[in-house]
Amino acid sequence: MRRVRWTAHAEASLRDREIDRTEAQHTIDAPDRRIASRGGRTVLARRYDDPVLGQPMALCVVLEEHGAETVVVTVYKSSKLDKYLKGGAA
């Protein structure tokens, strides 16, 4: 199993965007969609019901793979479910 390291920016994103770390970890463990992104990064997206906003959202985790380590770069949520979960342009 790969080691997961959270950057300071990712930790701050969890706090600032009111995202539960357990929800973000669940997205890493069981994403609904993987999206290749620029710079060799990967966006993992999963639909979840946001308790803060009270609506379904796409929870996105941006990763970089470094050898045996997965680095979480940032975490964000979006109301654009089609874009992140149904194959729209990311």
C-alpha positions in Angstrom: 0.0 0.0 0.0 1.3 3.5 -0.9 2.2 6.0 1.7 0.0 9.1 1.6 1.5 12.5 2.5 -0.6 15.6 2.8 1.1 18.9 1.9 0.6 21.9 4.2 -1.5 23.4 1.4 -3.8 20.4 1.3 -4.2 20.5 5.1 -5.1 24.2 4.9 -7.5 23.5 2.1 -9.4 21.0 4.3 -9.7 23.6 7.0 -10.5 26.6 4.8 -13.0 24.8 2.6 -14.7 23.0 5.5 -14.0 19.5 4.2 -13.8 16.6 6.6 -10.5 14.8 6.2 -12.3 11.4 6.4 -14.4 12.4 3.4 -11.2 13.3 1.5 -9.5 10.1 2.4 -12.6 8.2 1.2 -12.2 9.9 -2.1 -8.6 8.7 -2.3 -9.6 5.2 -1.4 -12.8 4.9 -3.6 -13.0 7.6 -6.3 -15.9 7.7 -8.7 -13.6 9.1 -11.4 -9.9 9.6 -12.1 -9.0 12.5 -14.3 -5.5 13.0 -15.7 -4.4 16.6 -15.2 -1.5 18.8 -16.2 2.0 18.3 -14.7 1.4 14.6 -14.3 -1.1 15.2 -11.5 -4.3 13.2 -11.1 -7.7 14.5 -9.9 -9.8 12.0 -8.0 -13.4 12.9 -7.8 -16.3 11.5 -5.8 -19.9 12.6 -5.3 -20.8 13.3 -1.7 -23.5 15.1 0.3 -21.9 18.2 1.7 -23.1 18.8 5.3 -22.0 22.5 5.3 -23.8 23.4 2.1 -26.6 20.8 2.4 -26.3 19.7 -1.3 -24.6 17.1 -3.4 -21.1 18.1 -4.4 -18.1 16.7 -6.2 -15.2 16.3 -3.8 -11.9 16.5 -5.6 -8.5 15.5 -4.4 -5.4 16.5 -6.5 -2.5 14.0 -6.3 1.0 13.5 -7.4 2.7 10.1 -7.5 6.3 10.0 -6.3 7.7 6.5 -6.2 6.0 4.6 -3.4 4.4 7.8 -2.1 1.2 9.6 -3.0 1.3 13.3 -2.3 -2.0 15.1 -1.8 -1.5 18.6 -3.3 -4.9 20.1 -2.7 -8.6 19.3 -1.9 -11.7 21.2 -3.1 -15.4 20.7 -3.7 -17.5 21.8 -6.6 -21.2 21.9 -7.5 -20.3 21.1 -11.1 -21.2 17.4 -10.8 -21.4 16.9 -14.6 -17.9 18.3 -15.1 -16.1 16.1 -12.5 -18.3 13.0 -12.5 -19.8 12.5 -15.9 -16.9 13.0 -18.2 -17.2 16.7 -18.9 -14.2 18.8 -19.7 -12.1 19.1 -16.5 
